[in-house]
Amino acid sequence: GALALQAGLMAQGAQVFDIGCAALPQLRAQLWLIGAEAAFYVDEGCVRPMDAQGADPGTAMQRRIEQRLLMQDYDRPFTAVPRGPVSIGRSDLNYIGALAAEAGAAERLQIALYAPDETLLSLAERALEKAGCSVRAEWEEEMMTLAPGETGVWLTDGGENMCLADEHGCLTESQGQLMRVWAALELGVRPVVAPMNATRASEELAARYGAEIARVSGERPALMRELLESDRRAFRLWFDGIYAALVCARLLAKYSLSPSEWAKLMPAMARSARSVPLNEKDRSRILHELIEGEEEPDMTDGLCVRRGGGWTLIKPSPGRAECRIMAEAADSETADELCAFYEARIRDLLKNKE
């Protein structure tokens, strides 16, 4: 796959830089370093393009690419002698060195590390050790039983995502989102950009710091661009799992907190989620009728409303005939009630049409 991609790019006269086997954060770091115009990540037959800043192409660009492919509207092949690919050796060392300098030292931290990919695991282990951590890297997830005082780091999604844990268990997805917001606040990032689907405890936490949360679309390309325009550190907290793990672990050590102790100091939150079957032809009508019954609806990404001491996000699932309802409140009972309320409303609106 990678060789075929190289041949196609060279046929169009592009200069190709090959960094070899790499994790996604490593590729982006190299992209920023050499100032290339674009990058491609090839993984098991899947090609992921990104622009000069490391962001995914937006919806409009994806549609233009698809249309040109369908119409076979290609540029003519490059007629001059093509430029051969340039191999960039040891880009992992560039990433590891930059990470230790940018994320800060984390001496004497005890880290248990797991990643499903050998390349990613090796990169993360060396990067964390370079920053001063004592790392126990595990090839099998079953070996990730944590000892007291040990922080667990799980890396996923090609290295873009991470989850922290201690001997009492893993942080939830919502807690992971809040930890990224907390880290951005501690780093002095202002304002703090967060996607619409991130926990609303973020606003309460930001208020403790005298800061504000800038809510943006949760769609991946849009979120990436907003984070990059805000602060590259913020982007890396959401899309560089090794950087995020190191920064968060360092901050936890600064305040002598384990992940579970940190969670107890954060604003209370509970989530509930449901799915309702909804055809594409009914989506706009249902959302429009739901908006009419709300006082201050937010349509940044789906429909977000405040009601009954909590908030609810209602959003059609892309590519699936369903609508997702996600509610959050200070307790699970209220979150469940909000989910049930909007599920019933959507089902009633569908019945009224029939």
HELIX and SHEET records of a PDB file:
HELIX    1   1 ALA A    2  ALA A   11  1                                  10    
HELIX    2   2 LEU A   24  ILE A   34  1                                  11    
HELIX    3   3 THR A   59  MET A   71  1                                  13    
HELIX    4   4 SER A   91  ALA A  103  1                                  13    
HELIX    5   5 GLU A  118  LYS A  130  1                                  13    
HELIX    6   6 GLU A  141  MET A  143  5                                   3    
HELIX    7   7 ASP A  157  GLY A  159  5                                   3    
HELIX    8   8 GLU A  173  LEU A  187  1                                  15    
HELIX    9   9 ALA A  201  ARG A  208  1                                   8    
HELIX   10  10 ARG A  220  SER A  230  1                                  11    
HELIX   11  11 ARG A  232  PHE A  239  1                                   8    
HELIX   12  12 GLY A  241  LYS A  254  1                                  14    
HELIX   13  13 PRO A  259  LEU A  265  1                                   7    
HELIX   14  14 GLU A  280  GLU A  292  1                                  13    
HELIX   15  15 SER A  332  LYS A  353  1                                  22    
SHEET    1   A 2 PHE A  17  ASP A  18  0                                        
SHEET    2   A 2 VAL A  86  SER A  87  1                                        
SHEET    1   B 2 ALA A  38  ASP A  43  0                                        
SHEET    2   B 2 CYS A  46  ASP A  51 -1                                        
SHEET    1   C 5 SER A 134  GLU A 138  0                                        
SHEET    2   C 5 GLN A 110  TYR A 114  1                                        
SHEET    3   C 5 THR A 151  THR A 156  1                                        
SHEET    4   C 5 ASN A 161  ASP A 166 -1                                        
SHEET    5   C 5 GLY A 169  CYS A 170 -1                                        
SHEET    1   D 2 VAL A 192  PRO A 195  0                                        
SHEET    2   D 2 ILE A 213  VAL A 216  1                                        
SHEET    1   E 4 ALA A 270  PRO A 277  0                                        
SHEET    2   E 4 GLU A 322  ALA A 329 -1                                        
SHEET    3   E 4 GLY A 310  PRO A 316 -1                                        
SHEET    4   E 4 LEU A 303  ARG A 307 -1                                        
END                                                                             
